[in-house]
Amino acid sequence: GSWSQDALIRPNYFNPRVFGSTVAIAGSTAAVADVWKSNFYGSVFIYAYNESVATWALSQEIVTNDCDSRFGRSIAIGEGELAIGCDWDDSLAGAVYHFKLLDGEYVLKQKITASN
């Protein structure tokens, strides 16, 4: 088989330096990171695919106030859950942010950090 481009998603903000640096897709939902947005703090954008018009639409931007560098460095998505990695948080350690899909939006359920 062969691959072909289905869509091109472009952010709607000025200077998307590394938009698309990390991407995860599950069904009709895509999570796309720009780990340098907001002075390297990072953001993850959630897009929903609308099959009737064959387009991806932004449904949510996820940010955190305690990730000091590259929120969105890693992403996993599936079954109404989302995990987002951060290089280092306020304690200068890496972290994983676990979100759950509730009423159409991802809501933070837990921040996971190393115990040592």
N, CA, C and O atoms as CSV, one atom per row, in Angstrom:
chain,resi,resn,atom,element,x,y,z
A,1,GLY,N,N,0.817,-1.186,0.000
A,1,GLY,CA,C,0.000,0.000,0.000
A,1,GLY,C,C,0.860,1.249,0.000
A,1,GLY,O,O,2.076,1.199,0.183
A,2,SER,N,N,0.211,2.328,-0.204
A,2,SER,CA,C,0.916,3.607,-0.212
A,2,SER,C,C,0.237,4.585,0.732
A,2,SER,O,O,-0.946,4.450,1.043
A,3,TRP,N,N,0.993,5.557,1.175
A,3,TRP,CA,C,0.512,6.587,2.077
A,3,TRP,C,C,0.284,7.864,1.288
A,3,TRP,O,O,1.004,8.157,0.333
A,4,SER,N,N,-0.721,8.618,1.699
A,4,SER,CA,C,-0.940,9.928,1.099
A,4,SER,C,C,-1.363,10.906,2.185
A,4,SER,O,O,-1.934,10.511,3.201
A,5,GLN,N,N,-1.081,12.172,1.964
A,5,GLN,CA,C,-1.435,13.195,2.951
A,5,GLN,C,C,-2.942,13.391,2.956
A,5,GLN,O,O,-3.555,13.608,1.911
A,6,ASP,N,N,-3.531,13.312,4.143
A,6,ASP,CA,C,-4.973,13.486,4.290
A,6,ASP,C,C,-5.311,14.911,4.713
A,6,ASP,O,O,-6.321,15.467,4.280
A,7,ALA,N,N,-4.472,15.499,5.556
A,7,ALA,CA,C,-4.747,16.845,6.069
A,7,ALA,C,C,-3.440,17.490,6.506
A,7,ALA,O,O,-2.451,16.810,6.775
A,8,LEU,N,N,-3.457,18.804,6.571
A,8,LEU,CA,C,-2.348,19.582,7.106
A,8,LEU,C,C,-2.922,20.469,8.192
A,8,LEU,O,O,-3.768,21.322,7.923
A,9,ILE,N,N,-2.465,20.273,9.413
A,9,ILE,CA,C,-2.956,21.066,10.540
A,9,ILE,C,C,-1.946,22.156,10.834
A,9,ILE,O,O,-0.770,21.879,11.070
A,10,ARG,N,N,-2.407,23.391,10.819
A,10,ARG,CA,C,-1.549,24.534,11.134
A,10,ARG,C,C,-2.124,25.253,12.348
A,10,ARG,O,O,-3.335,25.449,12.444
A,11,PRO,N,N,-1.260,25.640,13.267
A,11,PRO,CA,C,-1.744,26.372,14.447
A,11,PRO,C,C,-2.171,27.786,14.080
A,11,PRO,O,O,-1.772,28.327,13.049
A,12,ASN,N,N,-2.981,28.365,14.937
A,12,ASN,CA,C,-3.484,29.722,14.666
A,12,ASN,C,C,-2.838,30.753,15.586
A,12,ASN,O,O,-3.501,31.697,16.015
A,13,TYR,N,N,-1.573,30.585,15.888
A,13,TYR,CA,C,-0.852,31.560,16.699
A,13,TYR,C,C,0.461,31.910,16.017
A,13,TYR,O,O,0.955,31.171,15.165
A,14,PHE,N,N,1.014,33.050,16.408
A,14,PHE,CA,C,2.239,33.566,15.808
A,14,PHE,C,C,3.443,32.707,16.179
A,14,PHE,O,O,3.596,32.315,17.336
A,15,ASN,N,N,4.281,32.419,15.217
A,15,ASN,CA,C,5.571,31.768,15.398
A,15,ASN,C,C,5.477,30.372,16.040
A,15,ASN,O,O,6.021,30.159,17.123
A,16,PRO,N,N,4.809,29.445,15.398
A,16,PRO,CA,C,4.754,28.078,15.925
A,16,PRO,C,C,6.073,27.349,15.661
A,16,PRO,O,O,6.196,26.615,14.680
A,17,ARG,N,N,7.040,27.551,16.523
A,17,ARG,CA,C,8.411,27.110,16.283
A,17,ARG,C,C,8.532,25.603,16.055
A,17,ARG,O,O,9.123,25.170,15.066
A,18,VAL,N,N,7.988,24.825,16.947
A,18,VAL,CA,C,8.115,23.370,16.820
A,18,VAL,C,C,6.743,22.689,16.968
A,18,VAL,O,O,6.633,21.616,17.561
A,19,PHE,N,N,5.726,23.316,16.431
A,19,PHE,CA,C,4.396,22.708,16.437
A,19,PHE,C,C,4.481,21.361,15.727
A,19,PHE,O,O,5.010,21.265,14.620
A,20,GLY,N,N,3.960,20.329,16.371
A,20,GLY,CA,C,4.023,18.989,15.802
A,20,GLY,C,C,5.239,18.208,16.252
A,20,GLY,O,O,5.524,17.137,15.716
A,21,SER,N,N,5.969,18.736,17.242
A,21,SER,CA,C,7.162,18.053,17.729
A,21,SER,C,C,6.824,16.691,18.316
A,21,SER,O,O,7.645,15.775,18.265
A,22,THR,N,N,5.628,16.547,18.872
A,22,THR,CA,C,5.132,15.274,19.364
A,22,THR,C,C,3.669,15.167,18.956
A,22,THR,O,O,2.908,16.126,19.086
A,23,VAL,N,N,3.281,13.999,18.463
A,23,VAL,CA,C,1.908,13.786,17.997
A,23,VAL,C,C,1.441,12.406,18.430
A,23,VAL,O,O,2.194,11.435,18.361
A,24,ALA,N,N,0.188,12.326,18.876
A,24,ALA,CA,C,-0.441,11.035,19.179
A,24,ALA,C,C,-1.870,11.090,18.648
A,24,ALA,O,O,-2.558,12.100,18.793
A,25,ILE,N,N,-2.306,9.996,18.033
A,25,ILE,CA,C,-3.647,9.945,17.460
A,25,ILE,C,C,-4.357,8.694,17.953
A,25,ILE,O,O,-3.781,7.606,17.976
A,26,ALA,N,N,-5.614,8.863,18.345
A,26,ALA,CA,C,-6.474,7.740,18.715
A,26,ALA,C,C,-7.849,8.005,18.126
A,26,ALA,O,O,-8.529,8.955,18.514
A,27,GLY,N,N,-8.250,7.163,17.191
A,27,GLY,CA,C,-9.549,7.355,16.555
A,27,GLY,C,C,-9.618,8.688,15.843
A,27,GLY,O,O,-8.810,8.966,14.956
A,28,SER,N,N,-10.579,9.514,16.223
A,28,SER,CA,C,-10.757,10.823,15.584
A,28,SER,C,C,-10.209,11.962,16.441
A,28,SER,O,O,-10.613,13.113,16.278
A,29,THR,N,N,-9.289,11.644,17.353
A,29,THR,CA,C,-8.685,12.658,18.217
A,29,THR,C,C,-7.174,12.663,18.024
A,29,THR,O,O,-6.534,11.611,18.024
A,30,ALA,N,N,-6.612,13.855,17.859
A,30,ALA,CA,C,-5.161,14.013,17.739
A,30,ALA,C,C,-4.671,14.972,18.817
A,30,ALA,O,O,-5.268,16.025,19.041
A,31,ALA,N,N,-3.596,14.607,19.472
A,31,ALA,CA,C,-2.928,15.484,20.433
A,31,ALA,C,C,-1.610,15.907,19.799
A,31,ALA,O,O,-0.801,15.062,19.416
A,32,VAL,N,N,-1.394,17.222,19.688
A,32,VAL,CA,C,-0.225,17.769,18.993
A,32,VAL,C,C,0.473,18.756,19.924
A,32,VAL,O,O,-0.158,19.671,20.454
A,33,ALA,N,N,1.768,18.569,20.120
A,33,ALA,CA,C,2.515,19.440,21.029
A,33,ALA,C,C,3.317,20.490,20.285
A,33,ALA,O,O,3.748,20.286,19.150
A,34,ASP,N,N,3.504,21.614,20.950
A,34,ASP,CA,C,4.514,22.605,20.595
A,34,ASP,C,C,5.278,22.834,21.890
A,34,ASP,O,O,4.874,23.640,22.728
A,35,VAL,N,N,6.384,22.119,22.044
A,35,VAL,CA,C,7.116,22.138,23.311
A,35,VAL,C,C,7.829,23.449,23.591
A,35,VAL,O,O,8.319,23.656,24.701
A,36,TRP,N,N,7.897,24.348,22.597
A,36,TRP,CA,C,8.534,25.646,22.804
A,36,TRP,C,C,7.536,26.776,22.955
A,36,TRP,O,O,7.937,27.914,23.200
A,37,LYS,N,N,6.266,26.503,22.819
A,37,LYS,CA,C,5.285,27.588,22.927
A,37,LYS,C,C,5.373,28.217,24.321
A,37,LYS,O,O,5.645,27.527,25.303
A,38,SER,N,N,5.147,29.494,24.395
A,38,SER,CA,C,5.192,30.242,25.671
A,38,SER,C,C,6.557,30.140,26.333
A,38,SER,O,O,6.670,29.751,27.496
A,39,ASN,N,N,7.589,30.493,25.581
A,39,ASN,CA,C,8.963,30.519,26.116
A,39,ASN,C,C,9.426,29.175,26.652
A,39,ASN,O,O,9.971,29.092,27.752
A,40,PHE,N,N,9.211,28.136,25.882
A,40,PHE,CA,C,9.667,26.775,26.171
A,40,PHE,C,C,8.850,26.041,27.230
A,40,PHE,O,O,9.216,24.927,27.604
A,41,TYR,N,N,7.765,26.616,27.726
A,41,TYR,CA,C,6.934,25.900,28.688
A,41,TYR,C,C,6.125,24.822,27.988
A,41,TYR,O,O,5.961,23.732,28.536
A,42,GLY,N,N,5.623,25.089,26.811
A,42,GLY,CA,C,4.944,24.095,26.005
A,42,GLY,C,C,3.435,24.073,26.168
A,42,GLY,O,O,2.893,24.480,27.195
A,43,SER,N,N,2.773,23.587,25.130
A,43,SER,CA,C,1.321,23.402,25.095
A,43,SER,C,C,1.012,22.149,24.298
A,43,SER,O,O,1.780,21.747,23.424
A,44,VAL,N,N,-0.116,21.539,24.607
A,44,VAL,CA,C,-0.615,20.411,23.827
A,44,VAL,C,C,-1.996,20.791,23.320
A,44,VAL,O,O,-2.856,21.228,24.084
A,45,PHE,N,N,-2.194,20.619,22.023
A,45,PHE,CA,C,-3.444,20.988,21.376
A,45,PHE,C,C,-4.218,19.721,21.031
A,45,PHE,O,O,-3.655,18.774,20.481
A,46,ILE,N,N,-5.488,19.706,21.349
A,46,ILE,CA,C,-6.350,18.571,21.037
A,46,ILE,C,C,-7.201,18.942,19.827
A,46,ILE,O,O,-7.891,19.961,19.822
A,47,TYR,N,N,-7.138,18.100,18.811
A,47,TYR,CA,C,-7.919,18.299,17.588
A,47,TYR,C,C,-8.898,17.150,17.426
A,47,TYR,O,O,-8.576,15.998,17.717
A,48,ALA,N,N,-10.084,17.471,16.965
A,48,ALA,CA,C,-11.111,16.469,16.682
A,48,ALA,C,C,-11.360,16.437,15.178
A,48,ALA,O,O,-11.465,17.478,14.530
A,49,TYR,N,N,-11.451,15.233,14.639
A,49,TYR,CA,C,-11.694,15.084,13.207
A,49,TYR,C,C,-13.189,15.052,12.951
A,49,TYR,O,O,-13.917,14.262,13.552
A,50,ASN,N,N,-13.638,15.913,12.056
A,50,ASN,CA,C,-15.046,15.958,11.659
A,50,ASN,C,C,-15.156,15.270,10.299
A,50,ASN,O,O,-14.784,15.832,9.269
A,51,GLU,N,N,-15.666,14.058,10.320
A,51,GLU,CA,C,-15.704,13.253,9.104
A,51,GLU,C,C,-16.624,13.833,8.033
A,51,GLU,O,O,-16.353,13.683,6.841
A,52,SER,N,N,-17.702,14.492,8.440
A,52,SER,CA,C,-18.656,15.005,7.448
A,52,SER,C,C,-18.067,16.114,6.573
A,52,SER,O,O,-18.481,16.287,5.427
A,53,VAL,N,N,-17.103,16.863,7.111
A,53,VAL,CA,C,-16.452,17.910,6.309
A,53,VAL,C,C,-14.960,17.632,6.094
A,53,VAL,O,O,-14.245,18.446,5.509
A,54,ALA,N,N,-14.507,16.483,6.571
A,54,ALA,CA,C,-13.125,16.016,6.385
A,54,ALA,C,C,-12.089,17.041,6.825
A,54,ALA,O,O,-11.154,17.343,6.084
A,55,THR,N,N,-12.260,17.584,8.050
A,55,THR,CA,C,-11.293,18.535,8.584
A,55,THR,C,C,-11.024,18.256,10.062
A,55,THR,O,O,-11.844,17.667,10.766
A,56,TRP,N,N,-9.867,18.693,10.498
A,56,TRP,CA,C,-9.502,18.643,11.913
A,56,TRP,C,C,-9.773,20.011,12.512
A,56,TRP,O,O,-9.410,21.028,11.920
A,57,ALA,N,N,-10.405,20.050,13.677
A,57,ALA,CA,C,-10.709,21.322,14.342
A,57,ALA,C,C,-10.142,21.309,15.756
A,57,ALA,O,O,-10.241,20.309,16.468
A,58,LEU,N,N,-9.552,22.424,16.149
A,58,LEU,CA,C,-9.024,22.557,17.504
A,58,LEU,C,C,-10.174,22.512,18.499
A,58,LEU,O,O,-11.146,23.257,18.373
A,59,SER,N,N,-10.055,21.633,19.490
A,59,SER,CA,C,-11.098,21.549,20.511
A,59,SER,C,C,-10.610,21.961,21.895
A,59,SER,O,O,-11.421,22.304,22.755
A,60,GLN,N,N,-9.287,21.932,22.129
A,60,GLN,CA,C,-8.777,22.279,23.454
A,60,GLN,C,C,-7.275,22.532,23.386
A,60,GLN,O,O,-6.561,21.869,22.633
A,61,GLU,N,N,-6.801,23.491,24.173
A,61,GLU,CA,C,-5.366,23.688,24.382
A,61,GLU,C,C,-5.075,23.371,25.833
A,61,GLU,O,O,-5.711,23.924,26.730
A,62,ILE,N,N,-4.124,22.491,26.073
A,62,ILE,CA,C,-3.778,22.094,27.435
A,62,ILE,C,C,-2.428,22.693,27.800
A,62,ILE,O,O,-1.445,22.517,27.081
A,63,VAL,N,N,-2.391,23.394,28.911
A,63,VAL,CA,C,-1.161,23.964,29.457
A,63,VAL,C,C,-1.112,23.615,30.940
A,63,VAL,O,O,-2.110,23.191,31.522
A,64,THR,N,N,0.037,23.794,31.531
A,64,THR,CA,C,0.164,23.604,32.970
A,64,THR,C,C,1.007,24.735,33.527
A,64,THR,O,O,1.819,25.322,32.812
A,65,ASN,N,N,0.816,25.038,34.789
A,65,ASN,CA,C,1.573,26.133,35.382
A,65,ASN,C,C,2.776,25.660,36.185
A,65,ASN,O,O,3.467,26.474,36.798
A,66,ASP,N,N,3.038,24.345,36.191
A,66,ASP,CA,C,4.174,23.873,36.979
A,66,ASP,C,C,5.145,22.998,36.183
A,66,ASP,O,O,5.951,22.275,36.768
A,67,CYS,N,N,5.071,23.060,34.886
A,67,CYS,CA,C,6.072,22.406,34.038
A,67,CYS,C,C,6.994,23.512,33.536
A,67,CYS,O,O,6.567,24.404,32.802
A,68,ASP,N,N,8.240,23.446,33.933
A,68,ASP,CA,C,9.168,24.519,33.600
A,68,ASP,C,C,9.845,24.348,32.245
A,68,ASP,O,O,10.538,25.257,31.788
A,69,SER,N,N,9.661,23.212,31.601
A,69,SER,CA,C,10.296,23.041,30.298
A,69,SER,C,C,9.648,21.924,29.500
A,69,SER,O,O,9.531,20.789,29.962
A,70,ARG,N,N,9.236,22.267,28.310
A,70,ARG,CA,C,8.802,21.335,27.277
A,70,ARG,C,C,7.649,20.411,27.680
A,70,ARG,O,O,7.749,19.189,27.566
A,71,PHE,N,N,6.573,21.004,28.144
A,71,PHE,CA,C,5.333,20.251,28.357
A,71,PHE,C,C,4.891,19.714,26.999
A,71,PHE,O,O,4.757,20.476,26.042
A,72,GLY,N,N,4.668,18.413,26.917
A,72,GLY,CA,C,4.303,17.792,25.652
A,72,GLY,C,C,5.454,17.056,24.994
A,72,GLY,O,O,5.342,16.615,23.850
A,73,ARG,N,N,6.548,16.923,25.705
A,73,ARG,CA,C,7.726,16.228,25.171
A,73,ARG,C,C,7.373,14.802,24.732
A,73,ARG,O,O,7.949,14.276,23.779
A,74,SER,N,N,6.421,14.187,25.439
A,74,SER,CA,C,5.898,12.882,25.051
A,74,SER,C,C,4.390,12.892,25.294
A,74,SER,O,O,3.894,13.563,26.199
A,75,ILE,N,N,3.673,12.129,24.462
A,75,ILE,CA,C,2.209,12.087,24.553
A,75,ILE,C,C,1.745,10.660,24.265
A,75,ILE,O,O,2.258,9.998,23.362
A,76,ALA,N,N,0.773,10.199,25.040
A,76,ALA,CA,C,0.084,8.941,24.759
A,76,ALA,C,C,-1.408,9.214,24.920
A,76,ALA,O,O,-1.815,9.909,25.851
A,77,ILE,N,N,-2.225,8.670,24.018
A,77,ILE,CA,C,-3.664,8.926,24.058
A,77,ILE,C,C,-4.408,7.648,23.706
A,77,ILE,O,O,-3.960,6.869,22.865
A,78,GLY,N,N,-5.551,7.438,24.358
A,78,GLY,CA,C,-6.397,6.291,24.041
A,78,GLY,C,C,-7.454,6.064,25.095
A,78,GLY,O,O,-7.256,6.390,26.265
A,79,GLU,N,N,-8.586,5.502,24.678
A,79,GLU,CA,C,-9.666,5.116,25.595
A,79,GLU,C,C,-10.061,6.233,26.561
A,79,GLU,O,O,-10.293,5.973,27.741
A,80,GLY,N,N,-10.139,7.459,26.077
A,80,GLY,CA,C,-10.572,8.574,26.914
A,80,GLY,C,C,-9.551,9.040,27.931
A,80,GLY,O,O,-9.893,9.744,28.882
A,81,GLU,N,N,-8.299,8.652,27.737
A,81,GLU,CA,C,-7.237,9.073,28.648
A,81,GLU,C,C,-6.083,9.651,27.845
A,81,GLU,O,O,-5.892,9.333,26.671
A,82,LEU,N,N,-5.328,10.503,28.508
A,82,LEU,CA,C,-4.224,11.198,27.864
A,82,LEU,C,C,-3.099,11.333,28.883
A,82,LEU,O,O,-3.334,11.723,30.027
A,83,ALA,N,N,-1.878,11.011,28.465
A,83,ALA,CA,C,-0.696,11.206,29.310
A,83,ALA,C,C,0.247,12.151,28.575
A,83,ALA,O,O,0.537,11.963,27.394
A,84,ILE,N,N,0.719,13.163,29.285
A,84,ILE,CA,C,1.616,14.161,28.701
A,84,ILE,C,C,2.868,14.258,29.560
A,84,ILE,O,O,2.786,14.430,30.776
A,85,GLY,N,N,4.025,14.146,28.921
A,85,GLY,CA,C,5.287,14.231,29.635
A,85,GLY,C,C,5.832,15.647,29.662
A,85,GLY,O,O,5.539,16.470,28.794
A,86,CYS,N,N,6.635,15.905,30.688
A,86,CYS,CA,C,7.279,17.207,30.891
A,86,CYS,C,C,8.730,16.929,31.276
A,86,CYS,O,O,8.995,16.079,32.125
A,87,ASP,N,N,9.678,17.649,30.650
A,87,ASP,CA,C,11.090,17.417,30.952
A,87,ASP,C,C,11.431,17.688,32.414
A,87,ASP,O,O,12.094,16.876,33.059
A,88,TRP,N,N,10.984,18.813,32.930
A,88,TRP,CA,C,11.148,19.052,34.361
A,88,TRP,C,C,10.080,20.008,34.858
A,88,TRP,O,O,9.671,20.942,34.169
A,89,ASP,N,N,9.646,19.739,36.082
A,89,ASP,CA,C,8.607,20.559,36.698
A,89,ASP,C,C,9.244,21.496,37.714
A,89,ASP,O,O,10.458,21.699,37.696
A,90,ASP,N,N,8.438,22.063,38.594
A,90,ASP,CA,C,8.948,23.010,39.593
A,90,ASP,C,C,10.026,22.419,40.487
A,90,ASP,O,O,10.854,23.153,41.026
A,91,SER,N,N,10.026,21.085,40.653
A,91,SER,CA,C,11.036,20.447,41.508
A,91,SER,C,C,12.266,20.003,40.716
A,91,SER,O,O,13.116,19.280,41.237
A,92,LEU,N,N,12.359,20.439,39.446
A,92,LEU,CA,C,13.474,20.116,38.554
A,92,LEU,C,C,13.586,18.620,38.263
A,92,LEU,O,O,14.678,18.111,38.009
A,93,ALA,N,N,12.457,17.923,38.301
A,93,ALA,CA,C,12.387,16.508,37.936
A,93,ALA,C,C,11.355,16.359,36.830
A,93,ALA,O,O,10.486,17.215,36.665
A,94,GLY,N,N,11.448,15.291,36.088
A,94,GLY,CA,C,10.449,15.027,35.057
A,94,GLY,C,C,9.103,14.690,35.678
A,94,GLY,O,O,9.021,14.344,36.857
A,95,ALA,N,N,8.054,14.795,34.880
A,95,ALA,CA,C,6.713,14.497,35.370
A,95,ALA,C,C,5.840,14.006,34.219
A,95,ALA,O,O,6.096,14.299,33.051
A,96,VAL,N,N,4.807,13.254,34.579
A,96,VAL,CA,C,3.778,12.834,33.635
A,96,VAL,C,C,2.454,13.336,34.176
A,96,VAL,O,O,2.137,13.151,35.351
A,97,TYR,N,N,1.687,13.972,33.307
A,97,TYR,CA,C,0.376,14.499,33.667
A,97,TYR,C,C,-0.681,13.588,33.060
A,97,TYR,O,O,-0.720,13.396,31.845
A,98,HIS,N,N,-1.537,13.028,33.906
A,98,HIS,CA,C,-2.572,12.094,33.465
A,98,HIS,C,C,-3.913,12.829,33.409
A,98,HIS,O,O,-4.370,13.385,34.408
A,99,PHE,N,N,-4.532,12.825,32.230
A,99,PHE,CA,C,-5.814,13.490,32.003
A,99,PHE,C,C,-6.877,12.457,31.669
A,99,PHE,O,O,-6.579,11.406,31.101
A,100,LYS,N,N,-8.110,12.759,32.023
A,100,LYS,CA,C,-9.264,11.916,31.720
A,100,LYS,C,C,-10.260,12.758,30.930
A,100,LYS,O,O,-10.474,13.929,31.243
A,101,LEU,N,N,-10.864,12.164,29.911
A,101,LEU,CA,C,-11.860,12.857,29.098
A,101,LEU,C,C,-13.189,12.894,29.843
A,101,LEU,O,O,-13.781,11.850,30.117
A,102,LEU,N,N,-13.660,14.102,30.171
A,102,LEU,CA,C,-14.922,14.300,30.874
A,102,LEU,C,C,-15.723,15.371,30.155
A,102,LEU,O,O,-15.252,16.497,29.993
A,103,ASP,N,N,-16.917,15.031,29.726
A,103,ASP,CA,C,-17.796,15.973,29.028
A,103,ASP,C,C,-17.105,16.664,27.856
A,103,ASP,O,O,-17.285,17.862,27.640
A,104,GLY,N,N,-16.313,15.903,27.102
A,104,GLY,CA,C,-15.691,16.437,25.898
A,104,GLY,C,C,-14.395,17.191,26.102
A,104,GLY,O,O,-13.830,17.691,25.129
A,105,GLU,N,N,-13.890,17.297,27.346
A,105,GLU,CA,C,-12.619,17.978,27.612
A,105,GLU,C,C,-11.723,17.106,28.466
A,105,GLU,O,O,-12.192,16.348,29.315
A,106,TYR,N,N,-10.428,17.223,28.231
A,106,TYR,CA,C,-9.471,16.498,29.054
A,106,TYR,C,C,-9.216,17.287,30.331
A,106,TYR,O,O,-8.879,18.471,30.295
A,107,VAL,N,N,-9.386,16.600,31.466
A,107,VAL,CA,C,-9.257,17.205,32.793
A,107,VAL,C,C,-8.124,16.486,33.526
A,107,VAL,O,O,-8.052,15.257,33.521
A,108,LEU,N,N,-7.239,17.266,34.156
A,108,LEU,CA,C,-6.115,16.687,34.892
A,108,LEU,C,C,-6.629,15.845,36.052
A,108,LEU,O,O,-7.408,16.319,36.878
A,109,LYS,N,N,-6.187,14.594,36.107
A,109,LYS,CA,C,-6.545,13.689,37.201
A,109,LYS,C,C,-5.376,13.496,38.170
A,109,LYS,O,O,-5.575,13.380,39.379
A,110,GLN,N,N,-4.152,13.464,37.627
A,110,GLN,CA,C,-3.011,13.181,38.488
A,110,GLN,C,C,-1.729,13.637,37.822
A,110,GLN,O,O,-1.569,13.533,36.605
A,111,LYS,N,N,-0.819,14.144,38.641
A,111,LYS,CA,C,0.532,14.443,38.203
A,111,LYS,C,C,1.428,13.375,38.827
A,111,LYS,O,O,1.415,13.176,40.042
A,112,ILE,N,N,2.201,12.693,37.991
A,112,ILE,CA,C,3.036,11.600,38.452
A,112,ILE,C,C,4.493,12.023,38.377
A,112,ILE,O,O,4.969,12.463,37.330
A,113,THR,N,N,5.201,11.887,39.501
A,113,THR,CA,C,6.624,12.229,39.554
A,113,THR,C,C,7.395,11.063,40.169
A,113,THR,O,O,6.805,10.191,40.808
A,114,ALA,N,N,8.704,11.049,39.975
A,114,ALA,CA,C,9.534,10.018,40.569
A,114,ALA,C,C,9.539,10.172,42.083
A,114,ALA,O,O,9.453,11.285,42.602
A,115,SER,N,N,9.639,9.060,42.781
A,115,SER,CA,C,9.604,9.106,44.246
A,115,SER,C,C,10.956,9.416,44.856
A,115,SER,O,O,11.049,9.668,46.057
A,116,ASN,N,N,11.998,9.401,44.055
A,116,ASN,CA,C,13.327,9.660,44.647
A,116,ASN,C,C,13.835,10.980,44.177
A,116,ASN,O,O,14.933,11.389,44.555
